[in-house]
Amino acid sequence: MKNIIVQVCIKGKKVGDIEHSSMHSYTEELYNTCCKDAQEYAEKIGCEYHKMTESEYSEDWMPTYQRFALWKESYGDYDNIVYMDADYAPNKFTMPDIFSVMESSRHTFFAVPDNRYDPKSGEMKKTKRKIYDKCNLHDDYKYFNAGIVCMKREFINETKDIVDDYVLRSKSWELFDQDALNTLIHDKYFNYGTLSKEWNGVFSVDEPNFAIHYAGMTKQKFTVEKHRKLQEKKLLSDQIWHKFDPRVDKVEAPSLEGFI
């Protein structure tokens, strides 16, 4: 199997009436640190890594939309592709091999459901309700955060002829590329491989899990020192092994050999 992890690290710019930097919140130190962590994680699990520093999908779209270049022929040799936001930092010592998780499941697309967008929770704000209404999502659909998404070749091949249509439609949606991906999954599959929140720390960066996702935070307050302390906290916490079931299907916990 040929596997790759891809991150987009491009400074936003103004194109037309949209200030891309305001949508992408580029912070150089944060992005470089997260990309370094992702590259080290990729080296540990034995896959390729690519840091996208120039537009590969289209310069007319904000940086986060460049993820849709993964449907292009230039990535056609890869059996499995994992996309991570540039503010997403995996912990190489605690995060299991994501590609092993993918191989153990019948699903072809994987992501972490974002319960903040559950219309049945009773806590959904009006702005979040708009997402379901604009994208025409069924209330039973599990809306996911797109900070990490995992795709098998089968999924990419099945959606390559329709993905651009969802990209174009998402211009008027609330969360742009994330809405595009969710609506595509909703319309074509409805269900997908759900990873636990341990794979995406967007919900809380203060709890131990396999990665930190700095989405929704004040990125300008990021420091490398604080980030390293959070990563160390995950390693030292036995909650990782005993409290959570991080997998689609249970497998052995990752080895910490060479670190402790």
C-alpha positions in Angstrom: 0.0 0.0 0.0 1.2 3.5 -0.9 0.1 6.0 1.8 0.5 9.7 2.3 -0.3 12.5 4.8 -0.9 15.9 3.3 -1.2 19.3 4.9 -1.8 22.7 3.3 0.4 25.5 4.6 -0.3 28.5 2.5 -0.7 32.1 3.6 -4.1 33.5 2.7 -4.5 36.3 0.3 -7.4 38.5 -0.9 -9.0 37.2 -4.1 -12.1 39.1 -5.2 -14.2 40.2 -2.2 -13.0 37.4 0.1 -10.1 38.0 2.5 -8.7 34.5 2.5 -6.4 35.1 5.4 -9.4 35.8 7.7 -10.9 32.4 6.8 -7.6 30.5 7.2 -6.1 32.3 10.2 -2.5 31.7 9.1 0.0 31.8 11.9 3.5 30.9 10.8 4.9 29.5 14.1 1.8 27.4 14.8 1.6 26.0 11.3 5.3 25.1 11.1 5.1 23.4 14.4 2.1 21.4 13.5 3.5 20.4 10.1 6.8 19.3 11.8 4.8 17.1 14.2 2.9 15.6 11.3 6.0 14.9 9.3 7.6 13.2 12.3 4.4 11.1 12.8 4.5 10.1 9.1 8.1 9.0 9.4 7.3 6.9 12.4 4.4 5.0 10.8 6.3 4.7 7.5 4.2 6.7 5.1 5.0 9.7 2.8 4.4 13.3 3.8 3.7 16.3 1.7 3.5 19.9 2.9 1.6 21.9 0.2 3.1 25.4 0.1 1.6 26.5 -3.2 -1.9 26.2 -4.6 -2.4 22.9 -6.3 -6.2 23.0 -6.8 -6.8 26.6 -7.9 -5.4 30.0 -6.9 -8.9 31.3 -7.0 -9.8 29.5 -3.8 -8.7 30.1 -0.2 -5.9 27.8 1.1 -8.1 25.3 2.9 -9.8 24.5 -0.5 -6.5 23.3 -1.9 -7.3 20.0 -0.2 -9.4 19.2 -3.3 -6.2 18.8 -5.3 -6.1 15.3 -3.7 -8.6 14.2 -6.3 -6.2 15.1 -9.1 -4.1 12.7 -11.1 -0.9 13.9 -9.3 -2.1 11.9 -6.3 -3.4 9.0 -8.3 -0.7 6.6 -7.2 -1.7 6.6 -3.6 -3.9 3.9 -2.1 -4.8 5.9 1.0 -4.6 9.6 1.7 -4.9 11.4 5.1 -5.5 15.1 5.0 -4.7 17.1 8.1 -5.2 20.9 8.6 -2.0 22.9 9.1 -3.2 23.7 12.6 -3.6 20.0 13.4 -0.7 18.4 15.2 -0.6 14.6 15.7 1.4 13.2 18.6 3.9 10.7 17.2 4.2 8.9 20.6 0.5 8.3 21.3 -1.3 8.4 18.0 -1.8 5.0 16.5 -1.1 4.2 12.8 -4.1 5.7 11.1 -3.6 3.7 8.0 -3.9 0.4 10.0 -7.3 1.7 11.2 -8.4 2.5 7.7 -7.4 -1.0 6.5 -9.4 -2.7 9.3 -12.7 -1.1 8.2 -15.0 -1.6 5.3 -15.5 2.2 5.0 -13.7 4.3 2.4 -13.9 7.7 4.2 -13.2 8.5 7.8 -13.6 11.6 10.0 -14.5 12.7 13.5 -18.2 13.7 14.1 -18.5 17.1 15.6 -21.3 16.9 18.2 -21.5 20.7 18.4 -23.4 20.4 15.1 -25.9 17.8 16.3 -29.4 19.3 15.6 -30.8 16.8 18.1 -28.6 17.9 21.0 -30.8 20.9 22.0 -27.6 23.0 22.1 -27.3 23.8 18.4 -27.1 27.5 17.8 -29.0 29.2 15.0 -25.8 29.7 13.0 -25.2 26.0 13.1 -28.8 25.2 12.2 -28.1 27.2 9.0 -25.6 24.6 8.0 -28.1 21.8 8.0 -30.7 24.0 6.2 -28.4 25.4 3.5 -26.7 22.1 2.8 -30.0 20.2 3.0 -28.7 17.7 5.5 -30.9 15.3 7.3 -31.1 15.7 11.1 -29.8 12.1 11.5 -26.6 12.9 9.6 -23.4 13.2 11.7 -21.7 16.4 10.7 -17.9 16.0 11.0 -15.0 18.3 11.5 -12.7 18.2 8.5 -9.5 18.9 10.4 -8.5 15.3 9.6 -10.2 13.2 6.9 -9.0 9.9 5.7 -9.7 8.6 2.2 -9.2 5.3 0.4 -8.6 5.3 -3.3 -12.0 3.7 -3.8 -13.7 6.8 -2.3 -11.7 9.2 -4.4 -12.4 7.3 -7.6 -16.1 7.2 -6.8 -16.4 11.0 -6.2 -13.9 12.5 -8.6 -16.5 13.4 -11.2 -18.8 15.2 -8.7 -16.4 16.8 -6.1 -15.9 20.0 -8.1 -19.7 20.6 -8.2 -19.8 20.5 -4.4 -16.8 22.9 -4.2 -18.6 25.4 -6.4 -21.9 25.2 -4.4 -20.1 25.7 -1.1 -19.2 29.3 -1.9 -22.5 30.4 -0.3 -22.4 28.0 2.6 -21.4 28.7 6.2 -18.2 26.6 6.6 -17.1 26.5 2.9 -14.9 23.4 2.2 -16.0 21.6 5.3 -19.6 22.0 4.2 -18.7 20.8 0.8 -17.2 17.6 2.1 -20.0 16.9 4.5 -22.7 17.5 1.9 -20.8 15.2 -0.6 -20.7 12.4 2.0 -24.3 13.0 3.0 -25.6 12.8 -0.5 -23.6 9.9 -1.8 -23.0 7.7 1.3 -24.7 9.3 4.4 -22.6 7.0 6.6 -18.8 7.0 7.0 -16.1 5.6 9.2 -16.5 7.5 12.5 -13.3 8.0 14.5 -13.5 8.9 18.1 -12.8 12.5 19.4 -9.3 11.3 20.4 -8.3 11.7 16.8 -9.3 15.3 16.6 -8.8 17.6 19.6 -10.9 20.4 18.3 -13.3 19.8 21.2 -10.7 20.4 23.9 -6.9 20.8 23.8 -6.6 20.4 27.5 -7.6 16.7 27.5 -5.2 13.9 26.5 -5.8 12.5 23.0 -3.9 11.6 19.9 -3.7 15.1 18.4 -4.3 18.8 19.1 -6.4 20.7 16.6 -6.1 24.5 17.2 -9.3 25.2 15.3 -11.5 27.9 16.9 -8.7 29.0 19.2 -7.0 32.3 19.2 -4.1 31.2 17.1 -2.0 34.3 17.9 -1.7 33.1 21.5 0.1 29.9 20.4 3.5 29.1 21.8 5.7 26.2 21.1 6.4 25.7 24.8 2.7 25.4 25.7 2.2 23.1 22.7 5.0 20.7 23.8 3.6 20.6 27.4 0.2 19.6 26.0 1.8 16.9 23.9 3.8 15.6 26.9 0.6 15.5 29.0 -1.0 13.1 26.6 2.0 10.7 26.7 2.0 10.6 30.5 -1.7 10.2 31.0 -2.9 6.6 31.3 -6.4 7.7 30.3 -5.3 7.2 26.7 -5.1 3.5 27.1 -7.9 2.8 29.7 -10.6 5.4 29.3 -11.0 5.7 25.5 -11.7 3.4 22.6 -10.0 5.4 19.9 -10.5 3.1 17.0 -13.1 2.2 14.5 -12.2 -1.4 15.3 -10.1 -2.3 18.5 -6.5 -3.0 18.0 -3.4 -2.9 20.3 -2.3 0.4 21.8 0.8 1.9 20.1 4.2 1.1 21.5 6.1 3.8 23.4 9.4 2.0 22.9 12.2 4.4 22.3 10.6 7.2 24.2 10.2 6.1 27.8 
